[in-house]
Amino acid sequence: MKQPTPFEIPEQLRDATDQAVGQARKAFEQFLDATHKAVSQVEGSAKTMGDNAADARRKALDYAEENIAASFEVAQKLARAQTMEEIMKIQQEYLEKRVSAAMTQGQQFGGMMSRAASAAMDKVKK
């Protein structure tokens, strides 16, 4: 079994980092709330926007929110880490999860855009 390094991250630094991440998360949540409200207003006032475009915007916003939430989650875990080994493990797990999520999101969004393009072409043909 591998021996952990003797270097530990001071508790005060972990606490300060955790608090900073919490404040950043709160600020971002307020930003997202304002963004959701703005998107709703735009969708309500622009009657010419198609349902597919509105769905794509909402999905893109959902993906952004999911990805940033994951970033805050890993930042909090890193802030609480006590050893370099723990930091390395957290970073590796985060990277693996985000690569998988990016692939899934790309496939879903690509499919959504393909369906939107097909629907638009069908309307043009009519």
Sequence and secondary structure as in RCSB ss.txt:
>XXXX:A:sequence
MKQPTPFEIPEQLRDATDQAVGQARKAFEQFLDATHKAVSQVEGSAKTMGDNAADARRKALDYAEENIAASFEVA
QKLARAQTMEEIMKIQQEYLEKRVSAAMTQGQQFGGMMSRAASAAMDKVKK
>XXXX:A:secstr
     S B  HHHHHHHHHHHHHHHHHHHHHHHHHHHHHHHHHHH TT  HHHHHHHHHHHHHHHHHHHHHHHHH
HHHHH  BHHHHHHHHHHHHHHHHHHHHHHHHHHHHHHHHHHHHHHHHHH 
